């Protein structure tokens, strides 16, 4: 897939490998498109359960607060985005 046709900032299910999702993000400092892979492929995503979502957000927002630089290059940023209600995953 060429760089022009990659869907930027959209969460996509990963077809192979050990990660569940991937997202293409443009690095502001270099201008390159990077692939961020996140999520354990062997674990189920229970984002529709309120208690699970609350616990997940509490754990990962603490990690995300320590990220310096461009936040959307972090796996934690995209993990939190994927657990928010209303987020489309293709």
RODREN-810901 format. One record per residue (C-alpha): chain; z, y, x; residue number from 1. Coordinates in pm, 1 decimal, always signed. Layout:
<recs>
  chain        pz        py        px  resi
      A         Z         Y         X   NUM
...
</recs>
This chain:
<recs>
  chain        pz        py        px  resi
      A      +0.0      +0.0      +0.0     1
      A    -102.0    +331.1    +154.7     2
      A    +143.6    +617.1    +184.8     3
      A     -35.7    +826.7     -78.8     4
      A      -3.0    +559.6    -348.9     5
      A    +364.0    +474.1    -299.9     6
      A    +577.9    +587.4    -595.9     7
      A    +834.3    +819.6    -439.0     8
      A   +1195.7    +815.3    -559.9     9
      A   +1141.6    +537.1    -815.2    10
      A   +1354.7    +222.3    -802.0    11
      A   +1140.6     -91.6    -782.3    12
      A   +1249.9    -456.0    -798.1    13
      A   +1201.0    -625.4    -461.0    14
      A    +990.7    -940.5    -483.9    15
      A   +1092.2   -1096.9    -151.2    16
      A   +1373.0   -1077.0     +99.4    17
      A   +1748.0   -1056.6     +63.5    18
      A   +1762.4    -723.3    -120.7    19
      A   +1728.2    -672.2    -496.8    20
      A   +1565.6    -327.6    -511.9    21
      A   +1365.2     -87.7    -297.9    22
      A   +1266.2    +276.9    -319.2    23
      A   +1021.8    +488.9    -119.4    24
      A   +1169.0    +819.0      +2.0    25
      A   +1011.1   +1100.4    +201.6    26
      A   +1218.4   +1195.9    +504.8    27
      A   +1237.6   +1576.9    +513.3    28
      A   +1292.9   +1597.5    +888.7    29
      A    +990.9   +1387.9    +995.3    30
      A    +770.2   +1392.7    +685.7    31
      A    +738.6   +1012.1    +695.6    32
      A    +784.4    +788.1    +393.0    33
      A   +1069.8    +540.8    +442.2    34
      A   +1151.7    +228.9    +244.0    35
      A   +1516.9    +198.9    +142.2    36
      A   +1621.8    -153.2     +37.5    37
      A   +1954.5    -208.6    -137.0    38
      A   +2143.0    -446.1    -365.5    39
      A   +2230.8    -810.7    -311.1    40
      A   +1961.9   -1034.8    -462.0    41
      A   +2213.9   -1310.1    -535.5    42
      A   +2440.6   -1085.8    -747.2    43
      A   +2396.9    -988.9   -1111.2    44
      A   +2392.7    -621.0   -1209.2    45
      A   +2646.6    -561.4   -1490.7    46
      A   +2585.1    -188.5   -1530.0    47
      A   +2601.5    -208.1   -1911.0    48
      A   +2970.6    -303.3   -1903.7    49
      A   +3183.0      +9.9   -1891.9    50
      A   +3465.1    -133.5   -1680.2    51
      A   +3223.4    -276.8   -1422.2    52
      A   +3028.6     +49.3   -1399.1    53
      A   +3348.5    +254.5   -1358.4    54
      A   +3474.6     +28.7   -1079.2    55
      A   +3138.7     +26.6    -899.5    56
      A   +3107.9    +405.9    -915.0    57
      A   +3461.3    +452.5    -781.0    58
      A   +3386.0    +230.6    -479.5    59
      A   +3044.9    +369.1    -393.7    60
      A   +3097.7    +739.9    -455.5    61
      A   +3369.6    +732.5    -188.4    62
      A   +3115.7    +584.5     +54.8    63
      A   +2847.4    +831.5     -52.7    64
      A   +3075.3   +1128.8     +10.2    65
      A   +3087.1   +1034.8    +381.0    66
      A   +2707.5   +1037.7    +421.0    67
      A   +2579.0   +1326.3    +630.2    68
      A   +2226.9   +1462.8    +622.5    69
      A   +1971.3   +1373.7    +359.1    70
      A   +2165.4   +1181.9     +92.1    71
      A   +1865.8   +1006.8     -63.7    72
      A   +1803.6    +816.1    +261.2    73
      A   +2132.8    +633.2    +200.0    74
      A   +2155.7    +291.4     +33.6    75
      A   +2472.4    +402.9    -144.4    76
      A   +2288.6    +694.0    -307.6    77
      A   +2031.5    +460.4    -463.2    78
      A   +2292.6    +199.6    -556.9    79
      A   +2483.0    +464.5    -754.8    80
      A   +2156.5    +584.9    -913.9    81
      A   +2066.3    +228.6   -1019.8    82
      A   +2403.4    +183.7   -1193.8    83
      A   +2377.3    +505.6   -1395.2    84
      A   +2286.3    +445.9   -1756.9    85
      A   +1933.2    +545.2   -1846.9    86
      A   +1788.3    +477.9   -1501.5    87
      A   +1455.6    +296.0   -1524.7    88
      A   +1393.4     +15.5   -1278.5    89
      A   +1041.1    -115.3   -1253.9    90
</recs>
